[in-house]
């Protein structure tokens, strides 16, 4: 349905790793809590590698709420690299333009160092419970684990998928489950004349160092919203479906790690793809923005209640945030339960440079500041131990830039 950005010959969709199991509220551990159309996040209460205070806030001046401060650039890496926040507070940026390299950025010092990892086909990254970063490659390129402490990666991890039945494809969701495994689900393969969505799902077991197949979705889909619930199940909603991804669905389903199966649940009130999702205090899920059947950006939002399996309306965003050319919005669940939404594309396919904050207590969004007019791409956003947010992005073709944001 939409054009794709390309990085190193691989179709790329900007994503956030962490999610924020997509959006899980977290304590101040420094492990990211972020989500875009697809995401991943640490489990609530899971053992995580927390960065020291120096790793997240040393030498950082105080900031007014709603402001962004540029703190450095990732040399050798363009603005569309795939980012994740390691357990020690350093940003891992994979799929860099310089020799298919991987970099790490220290937000405390602004120092950039090389990581011994070839991540040419990187499309997703998620932080594991031990603080290492799991990087997913496209289709049959498998994955690898990056350790920011040693500056090295482990051996390549093969995927059981093949060109005929892959589970790892662009537009998938990658989420950290409560038991420490990683769910990789859905996505697409772009052929010469059409695109095909996948229903397949895989699990990465860090203890075994292997990826294996798990149950498949009821609906093959790409660029959908995936959020890990408080009880460990995963909500999958919306996305692009059809023989050439020519239809946007409202269907939703749930993955249960205990049974390795997907089951149908209530449908979205509005069909949407590339919407953001976040787990709220109390267990409900916020789903906001994204694109509609005509690729138009949406400002509407809705709430999913796992107890009833139904979606209900909530307050709309101050700006419509869609995804026509591979620039979906991002969402970050803050430690206090609020959710920051930023980025996405407007009707003119320009980056929405403003941020806004959803307060579950009021059900409303309020303005949250602007990153500035010189930015046209946001690749990731991650909560730090001090409650501020690291944002990675920049201009197309330019170096990856890192900002500190004070919600």
C-alpha positions in Angstrom: 0.0 0.0 0.0 2.8 2.4 0.7 6.3 3.1 -0.6 9.2 1.8 1.4 12.4 3.4 2.5 15.5 1.3 1.5 18.7 0.8 3.5 21.4 -1.3 2.0 19.0 -2.7 -0.5 16.6 -4.0 2.2 13.1 -2.6 2.5 13.0 -0.8 5.8 10.3 0.4 8.1 11.4 2.6 11.0 10.8 0.7 14.2 11.2 0.9 17.8 12.7 -1.8 19.8 11.7 -2.2 23.2 8.2 -1.5 23.4 7.4 -1.5 24.9 6.3 -5.1 24.6 5.2 -2.9 23.1 4.4 -0.3 25.5 4.7 -2.0 28.8 4.9 0.5 31.7 8.3 0.0 33.3 10.2 1.0 36.4 13.2 3.2 35.9 15.6 0.5 34.7 16.8 2.1 31.5 15.4 -0.8 29.5 13.4 0.7 26.6 9.6 0.9 26.7 8.7 1.8 23.2 6.4 0.8 20.3 5.6 1.6 16.8 3.6 -0.6 14.5 5.5 -3.3 16.0 7.7 -3.4 19.0 9.1 -5.2 21.9 9.5 -4.6 25.6 10.8 -6.1 28.8 8.3 -7.8 31.0 7.0 -6.1 34.1 9.0 -7.1 37.1 11.5 -9.1 35.0 15.1 -9.2 36.0 16.8 -6.6 33.8 20.2 -5.1 33.6 19.8 -1.5 34.8 22.3 1.1 33.8 24.1 3.2 36.4 22.8 6.7 37.0 25.9 7.9 35.2 24.9 5.9 32.1 21.8 7.9 31.6 22.1 11.3 33.2 25.7 12.3 33.9 26.6 15.8 32.9 23.1 16.3 31.5 21.6 19.7 32.3 18.1 20.0 33.5 15.5 20.5 30.8 12.0 22.0 30.7 9.1 19.7 30.0 8.3 19.3 26.3 11.9 20.1 25.1 14.4 18.2 23.0 18.2 18.6 23.3 20.6 17.2 20.6 23.3 15.3 22.4 25.3 13.8 19.6 25.5 11.9 16.3 26.4 8.3 15.5 29.2 8.6 13.0 29.2 6.0 10.2 25.5 5.4 10.6 22.7 7.0 8.7 19.4 8.2 10.2 17.6 4.9 9.3 19.7 2.5 11.4 17.8 0.1 13.6 18.3 1.1 17.3 17.8 -0.5 20.7 18.9 0.6 24.2 21.2 -1.9 25.9 21.0 -2.7 29.6 24.0 -0.5 30.4 22.3 2.5 28.9 24.2 2.6 25.6 22.4 2.8 22.3 23.1 0.0 19.8 22.5 1.1 16.2 22.5 -1.8 13.7 22.4 -1.8 9.9 24.7 1.2 9.6 25.7 2.6 6.2 29.4 2.3 6.9 30.4 -1.3 5.8 27.1 -2.8 7.1 28.5 -2.1 10.6 27.1 -1.8 14.1 27.8 1.1 16.4 27.1 1.9 20.0 26.5 5.4 21.3 27.1 6.4 25.0 24.5 9.1 25.9 26.6 10.1 28.9 29.7 11.0 26.9 28.5 11.2 23.3 31.3 8.7 22.4 30.7 6.3 19.4 32.5 3.0 19.2 32.4 0.1 16.8 30.7 -3.2 17.6 32.0 -6.4 16.0 28.8 -7.3 14.2 27.7 -7.4 10.6 24.0 -6.3 10.6 23.5 -5.5 6.9 19.9 -6.8 6.8 18.8 -5.6 10.2 15.1 -4.9 10.5 14.3 -5.2 14.2 16.1 -5.0 17.5 14.9 -5.8 21.1 16.6 -5.7 24.5 16.9 -9.0 26.3 16.4 -9.5 30.0 20.2 -9.6 30.6 20.7 -6.3 28.8 22.1 -7.7 25.5 20.4 -6.7 22.2 18.8 -9.2 19.9 19.0 -8.1 16.2 16.7 -9.6 13.7 17.7 -9.8 10.0 15.4 -10.0 7.0 13.9 -13.4 5.8 16.6 -16.1 5.7 19.4 -14.0 7.2 18.6 -15.1 10.7 19.6 -13.0 13.8 22.4 -12.3 16.2 22.9 -11.0 19.8 25.0 -8.0 20.5 26.7 -7.4 23.9 27.4 -3.7 24.4 29.7 -4.5 27.3 32.2 -6.5 25.2 31.5 -4.7 22.0 31.0 -8.0 20.2 28.2 -10.2 18.9 27.7 -13.9 19.1 27.5 -16.3 16.2 24.8 -15.9 13.5 21.5 -17.6 14.6 19.7 -19.3 11.8 15.9 -19.0 11.3 13.9 -22.1 10.5 12.1 -20.1 7.9 12.8 -20.4 4.1 11.9 -18.3 1.1 8.8 -20.4 0.7 7.7 -20.2 4.4 9.6 -17.4 6.2 8.6 -15.9 9.5 11.2 -13.1 9.5 10.2 -10.4 7.1 9.9 -6.6 6.9 6.9 -5.3 8.8 7.0 -8.0 11.5 6.7 -7.5 15.3 9.5 -8.5 17.7 8.7 -8.6 21.4 10.3 -9.7 24.6 8.1 -12.2 26.5 7.8 -12.5 30.3 9.9 -15.7 30.3 12.8 -14.0 28.4 12.1 -15.5 25.0 11.5 -13.3 22.0 8.4 -13.5 19.8 8.9 -12.7 16.1 5.6 -12.7 14.2 4.2 -11.7 10.8 5.7 -9.4 8.3 6.0 -9.4 4.6 8.2 -10.2 1.6 8.4 -7.7 -1.3 8.5 -9.5 -4.6 9.1 -8.0 -8.0 5.4 -7.6 -8.7 3.7 -7.9 -5.4 4.0 -8.1 -1.6 2.9 -11.1 0.5 2.1 -11.0 4.2 3.0 -13.9 6.6 1.1 -15.5 9.4 4.1 -17.4 10.6 5.7 -16.8 14.0 9.0 -17.8 15.6 10.5 -17.8 19.1 14.1 -17.0 20.0 15.3 -18.7 23.2 18.4 -16.8 24.6 19.3 -19.8 26.8 19.5 -22.2 23.9 20.6 -19.6 21.4 18.1 -20.9 18.9 15.1 -19.8 16.9 12.2 -22.2 16.5 8.7 -22.1 15.0 5.6 -21.5 17.1 1.9 -21.2 16.3 0.7 -19.0 13.3 -1.7 -16.1 13.4 -5.2 -16.5 12.2 -4.7 -13.6 9.8 -1.5 -13.1 7.7 -0.6 -9.4 8.2 2.2 -6.8 8.0 2.7 -3.4 9.7 0.3 -4.3 12.5 0.3 -3.3 16.2 1.6 -5.8 18.7 1.5 -5.2 22.5 2.5 -7.5 25.3 -0.2 -7.6 28.0 0.4 -7.6 31.8 -0.4 -11.3 31.9 2.2 -12.1 29.3 -0.1 -12.7 26.3 0.4 -10.6 23.2 -2.3 -8.5 21.4 -2.0 -8.3 17.6 -4.3 -5.8 15.9 -4.9 -4.3 12.5 -2.2 -4.2 9.7 -2.1 -4.7 6.0 -3.5 -7.9 4.5 -4.5 -9.2 1.1 -2.8 -10.6 -1.9 -0.8 -7.4 -2.4 -1.2 -5.8 1.0 -4.1 -3.9 -0.6 -6.5 -4.0 2.4 -6.3 -2.7 5.9 -7.9 -5.0 8.5 -9.6 -4.3 11.9 -9.2 -7.9 13.0 -7.3 -8.7 16.2 -6.0 -11.8 17.9 -4.1 -12.9 21.0 -0.9 -15.0 21.3 -0.6 -17.1 24.5 3.0 -18.2 25.1 1.7 -21.0 27.4 -0.2 -22.7 24.6 1.8 -21.3 21.6 -1.4 -20.5 19.9 -3.2 -17.4 18.5 -6.9 -17.0 19.2 -9.3 -14.4 17.8 -10.5 -11.5 19.9 -12.6 -8.3 19.3 -11.9 -6.1 16.3 -10.6 -2.5 16.2 -13.3 0.1 15.8 -11.3 1.6 13.0 -9.2 -0.5 10.6 -5.6 0.8 10.7 -2.0 -0.1 10.0 1.3 1.1 11.5 -0.6 2.3 14.6 1.2 2.7 17.9 0.3 0.6 20.9 1.1 0.9 24.6 0.1 -1.0 27.7 -1.5 1.2 30.3 -1.7 1.0 34.1 -4.6 -1.3 34.9 -4.0 -3.5 31.9 -5.8 -1.8 29.0 -4.0 -1.2 25.7 -3.8 2.2 23.9 -3.9 1.9 20.1 -3.5 5.3 18.3 -2.9 6.8 14.9 -1.6 4.8 11.9 -3.0 4.8 8.3 -6.5 4.0 7.0 -7.6 2.1 3.9 -6.6 5.1 1.7 -3.3 5.5 3.4 -4.6 8.6 5.1 -3.2 9.4 8.6 -5.5 8.9 11.6 -5.7 11.0 14.7 -8.2 8.7 16.5 -7.3 6.4 19.3 -9.0 3.4 21.1 -8.6 1.2 24.1 -8.5 -2.6 24.3 -9.8 -4.2 27.4 -8.3 -7.8 27.8 -11.1 -8.6 30.3 -13.9 -8.1 27.7 -11.9 -8.5 24.5 -13.4 -5.3 23.2 -12.1 -2.0 21.8 -13.7 1.3 22.9 -13.0 4.9 21.9 -10.8 7.3 23.8 -9.6 10.9 23.2 -8.0 11.6 19.8 -4.4 12.8 19.2 -3.7 16.5 18.5 -2.2 15.5 15.1 -3.0 12.8 12.6 0.0 10.4 12.4 0.1 7.9 9.5 2.7 5.9 7.5 2.7 6.2 3.7 6.5 6.0 3.0 7.9 3.9 5.8 7.7 6.5 8.6 5.3 5.2 11.2 4.7 7.0 14.5 6.5 6.0 17.7 5.1 5.5 21.2 6.9 5.4 24.6 5.3 4.3 27.8 6.7 6.5 30.6 7.3 5.2 34.2 4.4 7.3 35.5 1.9 5.5 33.1 1.5 8.2 30.5 2.4 7.6 26.9 4.4 9.8 24.6 3.6 9.6 20.9 5.8 11.3 18.3 6.6 11.2 14.6 4.5 9.6 11.8 3.5 11.3 8.6 0.9 13.9 7.8 -1.4 14.2 4.7 1.5 15.7 2.8 3.9 12.8 3.7 6.0 15.0 5.9 7.2 14.0 9.4 5.0 15.2 12.2 7.7 16.9 14.2 5.6 17.4 17.4 5.2 15.1 20.3 2.1 14.6 22.5 1.3 12.8 25.7 -1.7 10.6 26.5 -2.8 10.6 30.1 -4.9 7.5 31.0 -6.3 9.3 34.0 -8.1 11.8 31.7 -8.2 9.8 28.4 -6.8 12.9 26.6 -3.7 13.8 24.6 -1.9 17.1 25.2 0.9 18.9 23.3 4.4 17.7 24.3 6.8 19.9 22.3 8.5 19.7 18.9 11.8 18.1 17.8 12.2 20.9 15.2 11.7 21.4 11.4 15.1 20.1 10.3 14.2 16.4 11.0 12.4 14.1 8.6 13.0 10.7 10.1 12.6 9.1 13.6 14.1 5.6 14.0 13.5 4.9 17.7 12.7 6.3 21.2 13.8 4.8 24.5 13.1 5.6 28.2 16.2 6.2 30.3 16.7 5.6 34.0 16.0 9.2 34.9 12.6 9.3 33.0 13.9 11.2 30.0 13.7 9.7 26.5 16.5 9.1 24.0 15.3 9.7 20.4 17.2 8.6 17.4 16.6 10.0 13.9 17.8 12.8 11.5 17.5 13.8 7.9 17.2 11.2 5.1 20.7 10.3 4.0 22.3 12.1 7.0 24.0 10.8 10.1 21.9 9.3 12.9 21.3 12.0 15.5 20.5 11.5 19.1 18.3 13.8 21.2 17.3 13.8 24.9 13.6 14.5 25.4 12.1 15.7 28.6 8.3 14.7 28.6 
